[in-house]
Amino acid sequence: MADSYDVIVIGGGPAGYPAAIRAAQNGLSVACIDEWKNRDGTPAFGGTCLNAGCIPSKALLESSELFHRLHSEFAVHGIKASGVTLDLAAMQKRKAGIVKKSTDGINALFKAAGVTPIHGHGRLLPGRRVELTTPDGAKRELSAKNVILASGSAPAELRSAPFDGKHIVDSWGALDFDAVPKRLGVIGAGVIGLELGSVWRRLGSQVVILEALDDFLAMADQQLAKEALRHFRKQELDIRLGARVSGAVVSGDVVKVTYTDAKGEHTLEVDKLVVAIGRRPYTKDLLAPDTGVQLDERGFIQVDEQCRTGVDGVWAVGDCVRGPMLAHKAKEEGVMVADLIAGRFAEVNYKTIPSVIYTAPEIAWVGLTEEQVKASGRPYKVGVFPFLASGRARAMEQAQGFVKLIAAQDDDEILGVHIIGPMAGELIAEAVLALEYSASSEDLQRTIHAHPTLSEALHEAALAADKRAIDSINR
């Protein structure tokens, strides 16, 4: 291990490890410091995303969806099964295996790129120096021409429902249940709450989701949000809006939750309670005094559009800075900074960052919602195509939802695309590309889409914006 590098990255998650790899690809000497470890104590790069977030949650979502479809849908396909049982231990073992392969893969990528992985805690000191604390408590000092802070985020806590690690857990704990809770409470109907609620509902839990806001998925297009709420309630997810939790007490093996809504105060009893109210930037012991790096009132590291902290040679990327807490946003910021350090042109287009909720049906969007466009005063047009009119979706027995495209009335520029339906998280990529290149709805109309595919729904939604759809009734 050297004492000096061109670049030191503190944090090996979806912002940090891509930054380290790209910096090494640019010919720089790079070290990446991360303190995450497996249960056996071995280093595990990948941050929350690979270890306790994106990857394990998607593994459980996939497994639970197959279990649910086997019981509720396969008979329609002429597939009859009996005696089907759930082996949760095997499901969790599969999840753990996927996580390990993913984190081990980063070590292989580091080796191939020439990045020096360092297991321990990194702390920024003045003068682009980094204090490294190894797992055995030993300390040493490293230095770099550039330091990239990529410390990530952690689950937000709720004072009225403190974690106990057993009955009241965060999103990480909710991925590791060793038995299906008979009654599960979830505080928060955002992305994490909906995904975790869906997993355990499919596996047999009675799930109640308490959301403090009166509007469901307030950050999404409201036509899409209303459609999503309808489907979730049909799946027997008990979603209660305007429900503000005032307390949660563990009594024996029961959690008693108190909340208020428009009708007054209520008590809910559950076996497990998941607090999924969002995430907070994780900057614990990251900055020594007098580094010059500033935090805002919410604890985020202050940066400009190119992720400069204002301190020469010190950058910050990912969940610890402003913007959506999304792994793909973090990755692009890490790559951008690594290229800027190397003197290359780089930028992140924050207007074209997609959002995805991996429920069934999936939900995805990019760009402006109809509410946002309307508030801007810009004249616009809307095209909607239902998956019920998609031959491929019907063949898949997944014809729920729609594609909605919003375009400007004056120059036809696509302003936003919103999808609820099968493979929405994959379909949204075409919409992101369209927005990235300021495409018009006519551009999408004139792009040939293979038949029969789900992507035809995007084509038809673009046509519907001009009331020229072929496979659905224009309204």
Buried (B, 14 or more C-beta within 10 A) or exposed (E): EEEEBBBBBBBBBBBBBBBBBBBBBBEBBBBBBBBBEBEEEEBBBBBBBBBBBBBBBBBBBBBBBEBBBEEEBBEEEEEEEEEEEBEBEEBBEBBBEBBBEBBBEBBEBBEEBBBBBBBBBBBBBEEBBBBBBEEEEEEEEBBBBBBBBBBBBBBBEBEBBEBEEEBBBBBBBBBEBEEBBEBBBBBBBBBBBBBBBBBBBBBBBBBBBBBBBEBBBEEBBBBBBBBBBEBBEEBEBBBBBBBBBEEBBBEEEBBBBBBBBEEEEEEBEBBBBBBBBBBBBBBEEBBBEEBEBEBEEEEBBBBEEEBBBEBEBBBBBBBBBBBEBBBBBBBBBBBBBBBBBBEEEBEBEEEBBBBBBBBBBBBBBBBBBBEBBEEEEBEBBBBBBBBEBBBBBEEBEBBBBBBBBBBBEEEBBBBBBBBBBBBBBBBBEBBBEBBEEEBBBBBBBEBEBEEEBBBBBBBBBBBBBBEBBEBBEEE
